[in-house]
Amino acid sequence: MSLLHSTAAIHGRTVLVTGAAKRLGREIALALAAKGWRVAVHYRDSLEDASKTVADCAKLTPGSAAFRANLGNEIAVRQLLPSVVDEFGHVDAVVNSASTFEHDSAETFSFAAMDKHMRANAGAAIVLSEALHVHLSTRDASDGAVVNLLDQKLWNQNPDFMSYTLSKAALEAANTMLALALSPRVRVVGVAPGLTLTSHMLDPAKFEALHKLSPLGRSSTSKDVAATVCFALENASITGTTLLVDGGQHLLRFERDFSLMMADQGTK
């Protein structure tokens, strides 16, 4: 349900961005607000961060609200888009940015880990895409769009983060299936970043060194990715494909995930 909002206005384009409280999801939300979208800010636990994103989006375009949901819970996922509709009157697009990202390997793989990643990273995105299609059908509208955040590692695989990678591979396959199943009302586009933001597993120096490992000498920035999401939502001729935004990192060969590489490790 909606926990906070800046206005009850029911006009203008509305987009639901999952995982929009912080990091890349927040950057995407702000970029869309700057282009006139009212943003439904989804979060799981980060209420304070979600509140800030709502306030900052409202400075750019009036109308923003935060919605809490555990994307690993199917009931909660199925209630999410109707809650956004109740708040704003309509929804025009969904950006599936939220992602569970926990390390496992062939040695530590478990059904539980795979299920956790599949639910949050693939299942939730599929359910929200279909929910948008149903909503647009009730409005007799045919200009909806879904953007699914993927990962360049699908085109440059390594053995790390097995369950995460499998879930993103499933979502990439769903891009094609959903683009066919939901047309002509909903377009479905993937956006696959390269190394974009640092984490607790990368110190600043290591991140900077790894970020340069690409044919262009730099990987993606959060602004690059957000701009591509905006482009995918605006371009009415794109569906069933993925835009790689990674400085060409997918063209190289990395033996390990970035978070497990040494800063001075090259490519092979």
C-alpha positions in Angstrom: 0.0 0.0 0.0 1.0 3.6 -0.4 2.8 4.9 2.7 3.6 8.5 1.7 2.9 10.8 -1.2 3.5 14.3 -2.4 0.2 14.9 -4.2 -2.9 13.1 -5.1 -2.9 14.3 -8.7 -4.2 11.8 -11.1 -3.0 13.2 -14.4 0.3 12.7 -16.4 2.3 9.6 -17.1 2.9 7.2 -14.2 5.7 4.7 -13.9 6.4 2.1 -11.2 10.1 1.7 -10.5 11.0 -1.3 -8.3 13.9 -0.9 -5.9 13.8 2.9 -6.3 14.7 3.8 -2.8 18.4 3.9 -3.4 21.3 3.1 -5.7 20.5 2.5 -9.4 16.7 2.4 -8.9 16.8 5.8 -7.3 18.8 7.3 -10.2 16.3 5.8 -12.7 13.4 7.3 -10.7 14.9 10.7 -10.6 15.7 10.6 -14.4 12.1 9.7 -15.2 10.8 12.4 -12.9 13.0 14.9 -14.6 11.2 13.9 -17.9 7.8 14.5 -16.5 6.9 11.0 -15.2 5.1 10.6 -11.8 7.0 7.9 -10.1 5.7 5.1 -7.8 8.7 4.4 -5.7 8.8 0.7 -4.7 10.9 -0.4 -1.7 11.1 -3.3 0.6 12.7 -2.1 3.9 14.3 1.3 3.2 11.5 3.6 4.2 13.8 6.5 5.0 15.5 6.2 1.6 12.2 5.8 -0.2 10.9 9.0 1.5 13.9 10.9 0.2 13.4 9.6 -3.3 9.8 10.6 -3.2 10.6 14.1 -2.1 13.3 14.5 -4.7 11.1 13.2 -7.5 8.4 15.6 -6.4 10.7 18.5 -6.9 11.0 17.6 -10.5 7.5 16.5 -11.3 4.6 16.8 -8.9 3.2 13.5 -7.9 5.1 10.7 -6.3 4.4 8.0 -3.7 6.2 5.1 -2.0 5.0 1.5 -2.0 6.3 -1.3 0.2 6.4 -4.9 -1.1 8.5 -8.0 -0.7 9.1 -9.1 -4.2 9.8 -12.6 -3.0 6.2 -12.9 -1.9 3.8 -13.5 -4.8 0.8 -12.2 -3.0 2.6 -8.9 -2.2 3.7 -8.6 -5.8 0.2 -9.2 -7.2 -1.1 -6.4 -4.9 1.6 -3.9 -5.9 0.5 -2.6 -9.2 -3.2 -2.3 -8.2 -2.1 -0.3 -5.2 -0.3 2.1 -7.5 -3.4 2.3 -9.7 -5.5 3.1 -6.6 -3.1 5.9 -5.7 -2.6 7.5 -9.1 -5.6 6.4 -11.2 -3.5 4.7 -13.8 0.0 3.3 -14.6 1.7 3.5 -18.0 5.0 1.7 -17.4 7.0 -0.5 -15.1 10.7 -0.6 -14.6 11.9 -3.7 -12.9 15.1 -2.5 -11.2 15.1 -4.2 -7.8 17.3 -7.2 -7.6 18.5 -9.8 -5.1 22.2 -10.3 -5.5 23.8 -12.9 -3.2 26.9 -14.9 -3.9 26.8 -18.7 -4.6 28.7 -21.0 -6.9 28.3 -24.6 -8.2 29.7 -25.8 -4.9 27.4 -23.8 -2.7 24.3 -23.8 -4.9 21.0 -24.8 -3.3 17.4 -25.0 -4.4 16.6 -22.4 -1.7 19.1 -19.9 -3.2 17.8 -20.4 -6.7 14.2 -20.0 -5.6 15.0 -16.8 -3.7 16.6 -15.2 -6.7 14.1 -16.5 -9.2 11.2 -15.1 -7.2 12.5 -11.6 -6.7 14.5 -11.2 -10.0 12.4 -13.0 -12.6 9.0 -14.0 -11.1 8.1 -10.5 -9.8 9.0 -8.9 -13.1 6.8 -11.3 -15.0 3.9 -10.8 -12.7 4.2 -7.0 -12.8 4.4 -7.0 -16.6 1.2 -9.0 -16.9 -0.5 -6.8 -14.3 0.4 -3.8 -16.4 -1.1 -5.5 -19.5 -4.3 -6.3 -17.6 -4.6 -2.7 -16.4 -4.0 -1.3 -19.8 -6.7 -3.6 -21.2 -9.2 -2.2 -18.8 -8.4 1.3 -20.2 -8.3 0.1 -23.8 -4.8 1.6 -23.9 -2.0 0.3 -26.1 1.1 2.3 -25.2 2.5 0.6 -22.1 6.1 -0.4 -21.6 8.2 -2.5 -19.3 11.9 -2.2 -18.9 13.8 -5.1 -17.2 17.2 -4.5 -15.7 19.5 -7.3 -16.7 23.3 -7.7 -16.6 26.2 -7.7 -19.1 27.4 -10.9 -17.5 24.7 -12.8 -19.4 26.9 -12.2 -22.5 30.1 -12.7 -20.6 29.5 -15.5 -18.2 31.6 -16.6 -15.2 30.9 -19.2 -12.5 30.2 -16.7 -9.7 26.8 -15.7 -8.4 25.2 -18.7 -10.0 21.6 -18.3 -8.8 21.6 -14.5 -9.5 22.9 -15.2 -13.1 20.3 -17.9 -13.6 17.5 -15.6 -12.5 18.7 -12.8 -14.9 19.0 -15.4 -17.7 15.4 -16.4 -17.1 14.3 -12.7 -17.1 16.2 -12.2 -20.4 14.3 -15.1 -21.9 11.1 -13.7 -20.5 11.8 -10.4 -22.4 11.1 -12.2 -25.7 8.2 -14.2 -24.4 6.5 -11.2 -22.8 7.1 -9.0 -25.8 5.1 -11.5 -27.9 2.5 -12.3 -25.3 1.7 -8.7 -24.2 1.8 -7.0 -27.6 0.5 -4.7 -28.9 -0.4 -3.1 -25.6 2.9 -3.5 -23.9 6.5 -3.2 -25.2 9.1 -5.1 -23.2 12.8 -4.0 -23.3 15.9 -5.2 -21.4 18.6 -2.9 -20.3 21.9 -4.6 -19.3 24.5 -2.5 -17.4 28.1 -3.3 -16.9 29.9 -2.5 -13.6 28.1 0.6 -12.5 28.1 1.1 -8.8 30.6 0.0 -6.1 29.6 -2.2 -3.2 30.9 -3.4 0.1 32.9 -6.0 -1.8 34.9 -3.3 -3.8 37.0 -0.5 -2.3 37.0 2.7 -4.3 40.5 2.1 -5.9 39.5 -1.4 -7.0 36.2 -0.2 -8.4 37.9 2.5 -10.4 40.4 0.0 -11.8 37.7 -2.5 -12.8 35.4 0.2 -14.2 38.1 1.0 -16.8 38.2 -2.6 -18.1 36.3 -2.2 -21.3 36.9 -1.3 -24.9 35.8 2.2 -24.3 38.0 2.6 -21.2 35.0 3.0 -18.9 31.9 1.0 -18.0 28.4 2.3 -17.4 27.5 5.1 -15.0 24.2 5.3 -13.2 23.3 8.3 -15.4 24.1 6.2 -18.5 21.7 3.4 -17.4 19.0 5.8 -16.4 19.2 7.6 -19.7 18.8 4.3 -21.5 15.8 3.3 -19.5 14.2 6.7 -20.4 15.0 6.1 -24.0 13.5 2.6 -23.9 10.3 3.9 -22.4 10.0 6.7 -24.9 10.9 4.9 -28.2 7.7 3.2 -29.4 9.5 1.0 -31.9 11.6 -1.1 -29.5 10.4 -4.4 -28.0 11.7 -7.9 -27.4 15.4 -6.9 -27.3 18.1 -5.8 -24.8 20.2 -2.7 -24.8 23.7 -3.3 -23.4 25.1 -0.3 -21.6 28.5 -1.3 -20.4 31.2 0.4 -22.4 31.6 -2.9 -24.3 32.5 -5.0 -21.3 30.4 -7.9 -22.6 32.9 -8.1 -25.5 35.7 -9.0 -23.2 36.4 -12.2 -21.2 36.3 -12.1 -17.4 37.1 -15.3 -15.5 35.5 -14.1 -12.3 32.8 -11.6 -11.3 34.0 -8.1 -10.8 33.6 -8.2 -7.1 35.9 -11.2 -6.9 38.6 -9.9 -9.2 41.9 -8.3 -8.1 42.2 -4.7 -9.2 45.3 -5.6 -11.3 43.7 -8.6 -13.0 43.3 -8.2 -16.7 41.1 -10.2 -19.1 41.8 -13.5 -20.7 
